[in-house]
Amino acid sequence: MRRLLALASIVLACACGGDDGTTPPACTPPAAFPVGDATGHAQPLGAGPTEARAGRVTAADLPAVPSGLITWKAGDYVLANDRVALVIEDVGDSDLYDPWGGRPVGLARVAGGRMVEPANFGELFLLTGRASLITEDVSVLNDGANGQPAVIRTVGTLHPLPFFSSITMGVFEDLTGVRAAIDYELAPGSNKVDIRYRYLSDVDRQLETGGILHALMYAERTPTFVPGAGWSDQIGGAPYFGVVDDGATSWAYVPAGQIGSALAVSGFVGGVAQGFRLPACAAFDRVHASLIIGGPGLDGLVAAVAGERAEAVRAITGTVTRGGAPAPGVHVHAVDAATDTYYSRTTTAADGSFTIHVPTTAGARLVAVAEAAQVTATVVDAATST
């Protein structure tokens, strides 16, 4: 492998020369990334229906998470509208596997200007090849006061992710030192946060990133969902995968490219999408992925994803009973009546009622399960469901 890499380096070096064998002109580095305001909006959680805001959170802004494992804290940044909120860690050392700050550390839905039912959030990796970002600055690029999408920016340089570096050396090109920024963008009235990577290359040749790893840790806290397949950590080929906190806020990860091979082990869930080229001596940006925030549980997320992806769904409502009495806390699963394609899951309320969403063109079969025993589900709109 070392010999092959050395040979590849020689080939690349030769390719950088001019047609006449001369050395090309020196590369002029692109202009540095502008940074934003260190504070942002004074009331970032007070957005109305036509606003999105960005600013810093206080201790009072952060709701309790039952597990007590979430790592957000006062002074971190929040991106919020009247529907959802995403918290970004401040610059500095992180408690997570990615040690450099500036990454998502929690999310929740928003109601009445407060974050509610926060997800039991783990860790999300935002990698280019095998490189993460050594964060030098986190700021608010747009606080949303102008009615445009609110933006939080993380600026730094690429460097191999420490725990991931040794097993990927020789697989991905070394991008150490390439300047980069991650922009988190939330529009008014949206459940979707776009994660945009921006790069400034001062290298006088194109750089191949290799495959792009999309991955998360601590998946055992909140199980993963693959549309069509159901509860699974095998995310290869999926248009997105959901991270579900039953009864609380859940979220979907939508990669920019098709995920091919996938791996799941010891709470790590990941998959590799096709890489791209960084142009020589130039700025370049691309949407790396999007997070769609919804809930509670899986069905609230399914509805949020359908809304953001313009996919038509219909709601089925009903009541679950046991022995003629309402059955609360029962899981109701929706699958395709003909193919058993898995659509969604919800939980019954105190009176046994439920609402679940399925594609408008699908004939759905509902299965209600409590304590490993099937119970009776009465569908209210049976005229439009099977």
C-alpha positions as CSV (number, residue, x, y, z in Angstrom):
1,M,0.0,0.0,0.0
2,R,2.9,2.4,0.8
3,R,4.5,1.8,-2.5
4,L,1.2,2.3,-4.3
5,L,0.6,5.6,-2.4
6,A,4.2,6.7,-3.3
7,L,3.6,5.9,-6.9
8,A,0.3,7.8,-6.8
9,S,2.0,10.8,-5.3
10,I,4.6,10.8,-8.1
11,V,1.9,10.6,-10.7
12,L,0.0,13.5,-9.1
13,A,3.2,15.6,-8.9
14,C,3.9,15.0,-12.5
15,A,0.4,15.9,-13.5
16,C,0.9,19.4,-11.9
17,G,3.6,20.4,-14.4
18,G,2.9,22.5,-17.5
19,D,2.7,21.0,-20.9
20,D,6.3,22.1,-21.5
21,G,7.6,20.5,-18.3
22,T,7.8,23.7,-16.4
23,T,6.4,24.3,-12.9
24,P,3.0,26.1,-13.0
25,P,2.6,29.5,-11.4
26,A,2.3,29.7,-7.7
27,C,-1.2,29.3,-6.3
28,T,-2.9,32.5,-5.0
29,P,-4.9,31.5,-1.9
30,P,-8.6,32.5,-2.0
31,A,-9.8,35.2,0.4
32,A,-10.4,34.0,4.0
33,F,-13.9,33.1,5.2
34,P,-15.8,36.1,6.8
35,V,-17.0,35.4,10.3
36,G,-20.1,36.7,11.9
37,D,-21.3,38.1,15.2
38,A,-20.2,36.3,18.4
39,T,-23.6,36.8,20.0
40,G,-26.3,36.9,17.4
41,H,-30.0,37.5,18.2
42,A,-30.8,38.5,21.8
43,Q,-33.9,36.2,21.8
44,P,-33.1,33.3,19.4
45,L,-36.0,31.2,20.6
46,G,-38.6,33.9,20.0
47,A,-39.1,33.5,16.3
48,G,-42.6,34.0,14.7
49,P,-44.0,32.0,11.8
50,T,-42.1,34.1,9.2
51,E,-38.8,34.2,11.1
52,A,-35.7,32.0,11.8
53,R,-33.2,33.2,14.4
54,A,-29.7,32.4,15.6
55,G,-28.0,33.3,18.8
56,R,-26.7,31.9,22.1
57,V,-28.6,29.8,24.6
58,T,-28.8,30.4,28.3
59,A,-29.1,27.7,30.9
60,A,-32.8,28.5,31.2
61,D,-33.3,27.8,27.5
62,L,-32.1,24.2,27.8
63,P,-34.8,21.7,28.7
64,A,-33.9,18.7,30.8
65,V,-33.2,15.5,28.9
66,P,-34.3,12.4,30.9
67,S,-31.1,10.4,30.2
68,G,-28.9,13.3,31.4
69,L,-26.4,12.3,28.7
70,I,-26.7,15.3,26.4
71,T,-23.7,17.6,26.3
72,W,-25.2,21.0,25.4
73,K,-24.6,23.9,27.8
74,A,-25.2,27.6,28.3
75,G,-23.2,29.7,25.8
76,D,-23.7,27.2,22.9
77,Y,-25.4,28.5,19.8
78,V,-29.0,27.8,18.7
79,L,-30.6,27.9,15.3
80,A,-34.4,28.1,15.7
81,N,-37.7,29.1,14.1
82,D,-41.2,28.6,15.4
83,R,-41.1,24.8,14.7
84,V,-37.6,23.4,15.5
85,A,-34.3,24.2,17.1
86,L,-30.7,22.9,16.6
87,V,-28.0,23.6,19.2
88,I,-24.4,23.9,17.9
89,E,-21.5,23.6,20.4
90,D,-19.3,26.6,21.0
91,V,-15.7,26.7,19.9
92,G,-13.3,24.8,22.2
93,D,-12.7,21.3,23.4
94,S,-15.6,18.9,23.0
95,D,-16.7,15.9,25.2
96,L,-17.4,13.9,22.1
97,Y,-15.4,11.6,19.8
98,D,-15.0,14.6,17.5
99,P,-13.0,16.8,19.9
100,W,-13.1,20.2,18.2
101,G,-16.5,21.8,18.9
102,G,-18.8,23.6,16.4
103,R,-21.0,20.5,15.8
104,P,-24.6,19.7,16.7
105,V,-25.1,18.7,20.3
106,G,-28.9,18.7,20.6
107,L,-32.2,19.4,19.0
108,A,-35.8,19.8,19.9
109,R,-39.1,21.0,18.6
110,V,-40.2,24.5,19.5
111,A,-43.6,25.5,21.1
112,G,-44.4,28.9,22.6
113,G,-40.9,30.1,22.3
114,R,-39.4,27.2,24.2
115,M,-37.6,24.0,23.2
116,V,-39.8,21.0,24.0
117,E,-39.3,17.2,24.2
118,P,-35.6,17.4,23.3
119,A,-34.1,14.4,21.6
120,N,-31.8,12.1,23.5
121,F,-29.1,13.3,21.1
122,G,-25.8,11.4,20.6
123,E,-23.2,12.5,18.1
124,L,-23.2,13.3,14.4
125,F,-19.9,13.2,12.4
126,L,-19.5,15.8,9.6
127,L,-16.5,14.5,7.6
128,T,-14.8,15.3,4.3
129,G,-13.0,12.0,3.5
130,R,-11.5,11.1,6.8
131,A,-11.1,14.8,7.9
132,S,-13.1,16.7,10.4
133,L,-12.7,20.5,11.2
134,I,-10.4,21.9,13.8
135,T,-12.7,24.6,14.9
136,E,-11.2,28.1,15.3
137,D,-14.4,30.2,15.4
138,V,-18.1,29.8,15.8
139,S,-20.3,32.8,15.0
140,V,-23.7,33.9,13.8
141,L,-23.4,34.8,10.1
142,N,-27.1,35.9,9.9
143,D,-29.3,36.3,13.0
144,G,-32.5,36.2,10.9
145,A,-33.5,39.8,11.7
146,N,-33.7,40.4,7.9
147,G,-36.2,37.7,7.3
148,Q,-33.7,35.5,5.5
149,P,-32.5,32.0,6.7
150,A,-30.6,32.2,9.9
151,V,-27.0,30.9,9.6
152,I,-24.4,29.8,12.2
153,R,-20.9,29.4,10.8
154,T,-18.0,27.2,12.1
155,V,-14.6,28.0,10.6
156,G,-11.3,26.1,10.8
157,T,-9.0,23.8,9.0
158,L,-9.4,20.1,8.0
159,H,-7.6,17.4,10.0
160,P,-8.0,13.7,10.2
161,L,-10.6,12.7,12.9
162,P,-8.4,11.3,15.7
163,F,-10.2,8.0,16.5
164,F,-11.0,7.4,12.8
165,S,-7.6,8.3,11.3
166,S,-5.5,5.2,11.8
167,I,-8.1,2.9,10.1
168,T,-8.5,5.2,7.1
169,M,-5.0,6.2,6.4
170,G,-4.2,5.4,2.7
171,V,-7.9,5.1,1.9
172,F,-8.7,8.8,1.7
173,E,-6.4,11.6,0.4
174,D,-4.8,13.7,3.2
175,L,-6.7,17.1,3.3
176,T,-4.9,18.4,6.4
177,G,-4.7,22.1,6.4
178,V,-7.4,22.8,3.8
179,R,-9.4,25.8,5.1
180,A,-13.1,25.0,5.5
181,A,-16.3,26.3,7.1
182,I,-19.6,24.6,8.0
183,D,-22.7,26.7,7.6
184,Y,-25.9,25.6,9.4
185,E,-28.9,27.2,7.6
186,L,-32.5,27.3,8.8
187,A,-35.3,29.0,6.8
188,P,-38.5,30.4,8.3
189,G,-41.3,27.9,8.5
190,S,-39.0,24.9,7.8
191,N,-38.3,21.7,9.7
192,K,-35.0,21.3,7.7
193,V,-31.5,22.5,8.6
194,D,-29.1,22.4,5.6
195,I,-25.5,21.7,6.5
196,R,-23.3,23.4,3.9
197,Y,-19.5,22.7,3.7
198,R,-17.4,25.5,2.2
199,Y,-13.7,24.9,1.2
200,L,-10.8,27.2,0.3
201,S,-8.1,25.3,-1.4
202,D,-4.6,26.9,-1.8
203,V,-3.2,23.7,-3.4
204,D,-2.2,24.0,-7.1
205,R,-4.0,20.8,-8.1
206,Q,-7.4,19.2,-7.7
207,L,-7.9,17.2,-4.6
208,E,-9.9,14.0,-4.5
209,T,-11.8,13.7,-1.3
210,G,-12.4,10.0,-1.7
211,G,-15.7,8.6,-0.2
212,I,-17.7,10.8,2.1
213,L,-18.6,9.0,5.4
214,H,-22.0,9.9,6.9
215,A,-22.1,8.5,10.4
216,L,-23.3,8.9,14.0
217,M,-22.5,7.5,17.4
218,Y,-24.6,6.3,20.3
219,A,-27.2,4.9,18.0
220,E,-28.4,2.6,20.8
221,R,-29.9,5.5,22.6
222,T,-32.3,6.2,19.8
223,P,-32.8,3.5,17.2
224,T,-32.4,4.1,13.5
225,F,-35.2,3.8,11.0
226,V,-34.8,3.2,7.3
227,P,-37.9,4.1,5.1
228,G,-39.5,1.0,3.6
229,A,-37.4,-1.4,5.6
230,G,-38.4,-0.3,9.1
231,W,-36.2,-0.5,12.2
232,S,-32.7,-1.1,10.9
233,D,-29.1,0.2,11.2
234,Q,-28.3,-0.9,7.7
235,I,-28.5,2.5,6.0
236,G,-27.0,1.6,2.6
237,G,-29.1,2.7,-0.3
238,A,-31.6,4.6,1.9
239,P,-32.6,8.1,0.7
240,Y,-32.4,9.1,4.4
241,F,-32.4,7.5,7.8
242,G,-34.3,8.5,10.9
243,V,-33.0,8.7,14.4
244,V,-36.1,8.1,16.6
245,D,-36.7,9.1,20.2
246,D,-40.1,7.5,20.9
247,G,-42.4,10.1,22.5
248,A,-39.9,12.9,22.0
249,T,-38.3,14.8,19.2
250,S,-36.8,12.7,16.4
251,W,-34.7,13.6,13.3
252,A,-33.8,12.4,9.9
253,Y,-30.4,12.6,8.3
254,V,-30.5,13.2,4.5
255,P,-27.1,12.8,2.8
256,A,-26.2,14.8,-0.3
257,G,-25.3,11.7,-2.2
258,Q,-26.4,8.1,-2.3
259,I,-25.0,6.0,0.6
260,G,-23.4,2.8,-0.7
261,S,-21.7,0.4,1.7
262,A,-22.7,0.7,5.3
263,L,-21.4,-0.4,8.7
264,A,-23.1,-0.7,12.1
265,V,-21.2,-1.8,15.2
266,S,-21.2,-0.9,19.0
267,G,-23.5,2.1,18.5
268,F,-21.7,3.4,15.4
269,V,-23.9,3.6,12.3
270,G,-22.4,4.9,9.1
271,G,-22.2,4.6,5.3
272,V,-20.1,5.9,2.5
273,A,-21.3,8.1,-0.4
274,Q,-19.3,9.0,-3.5
275,G,-16.7,11.7,-3.0
276,F,-16.0,14.8,-5.1
277,R,-13.1,17.0,-6.3
278,L,-11.9,20.2,-4.7
279,P,-10.8,22.5,-7.5
280,A,-7.3,23.9,-7.5
281,C,-6.7,27.3,-5.9
282,A,-10.4,28.1,-5.6
283,A,-13.4,28.3,-3.3
284,F,-16.0,25.5,-3.5
285,D,-19.1,24.7,-1.5
286,R,-21.8,22.0,-1.4
287,V,-24.6,20.9,0.8
288,H,-23.1,18.0,2.8
289,A,-26.4,16.8,4.3
290,S,-29.7,18.1,5.8
291,L,-31.3,17.4,9.1
292,I,-35.1,17.2,9.2
293,I,-36.5,17.6,12.7
294,G,-39.9,16.3,13.7
295,G,-41.8,14.2,16.2
296,P,-42.9,13.1,18.6
297,G,-41.6,9.6,17.8
298,L,-41.4,8.1,14.3
299,D,-44.7,9.2,12.9
300,G,-44.1,12.9,13.6
301,L,-40.8,12.5,11.9
302,V,-42.4,10.7,8.9
303,A,-44.9,13.6,8.5
304,A,-42.1,16.2,8.8
305,V,-39.9,14.4,6.2
306,A,-42.9,14.1,3.8
307,G,-43.5,17.9,4.1
308,E,-39.9,18.8,3.4
309,R,-39.6,16.4,0.5
310,A,-43.0,17.3,-1.0
311,E,-44.2,13.7,-0.7
312,A,-48.0,13.3,-0.3
313,V,-49.2,11.4,2.8
314,R,-52.6,10.9,4.4
315,A,-53.5,10.6,8.1
316,I,-55.3,7.6,9.4
317,T,-56.9,8.0,12.8
318,G,-58.3,5.3,15.1
319,T,-58.7,3.9,18.6
320,V,-57.0,0.9,20.1
321,T,-59.0,-1.1,22.7
322,R,-58.3,-4.1,24.9
323,G,-61.4,-6.0,26.2
324,G,-63.5,-3.1,25.0
325,A,-61.5,-0.5,27.1
326,P,-59.2,2.1,25.6
327,A,-55.6,0.9,25.5
328,P,-53.0,3.7,26.0
329,G,-49.3,3.4,25.3
330,V,-49.8,0.8,22.5
331,H,-47.5,0.8,19.4
332,V,-49.5,1.0,16.1
333,H,-47.5,0.0,13.1
334,A,-48.5,0.8,9.5
335,V,-47.3,-1.5,6.7
336,D,-48.3,-1.8,3.0
337,A,-51.3,-4.2,2.8
338,A,-49.8,-6.0,-0.2
339,T,-46.0,-5.9,0.2
340,D,-45.5,-5.3,4.0
341,T,-43.3,-2.3,3.2
342,Y,-42.9,-0.5,6.5
343,Y,-44.3,3.0,6.7
344,S,-44.6,4.3,10.2
345,R,-45.2,3.7,13.9
346,T,-47.1,5.7,16.5
347,T,-48.2,5.3,20.1
348,T,-51.7,5.6,21.4
349,A,-52.8,8.4,23.8
350,A,-54.4,8.0,27.2
351,D,-57.8,7.4,25.5
352,G,-56.4,4.8,23.1
353,S,-56.6,7.2,20.1
354,F,-53.9,7.5,17.5
355,T,-53.0,9.2,14.2
356,I,-50.5,7.6,11.7
357,H,-49.3,8.8,8.3
358,V,-48.9,6.7,5.1
359,P,-48.4,7.5,1.4
360,T,-51.7,8.7,-0.2
361,T,-51.4,6.0,-2.8
362,A,-50.9,3.1,-0.4
363,G,-53.3,0.6,1.0
364,A,-52.2,0.3,4.7
365,R,-52.5,-2.5,7.1
366,L,-52.3,-1.5,10.8
367,V,-50.9,-3.7,13.5
368,A,-51.4,-2.7,17.2
369,V,-49.0,-4.4,19.7
370,A,-48.8,-4.1,23.4
371,E,-46.6,-6.2,25.7
372,A,-45.9,-8.5,22.8
373,A,-49.6,-9.2,22.3
374,Q,-51.7,-8.0,19.4
375,V,-54.7,-5.9,20.4
376,T,-57.7,-4.5,18.4
377,A,-57.3,-1.3,16.3
378,T,-60.5,0.4,15.2
379,V,-59.8,2.7,12.2
380,V,-62.0,5.8,12.0
381,D,-61.5,6.6,8.4
382,A,-61.8,3.0,7.1
383,A,-63.4,4.2,3.9
384,T,-60.0,5.5,2.8
385,S,-57.8,2.7,4.3
386,T,-57.5,-1.0,4.1
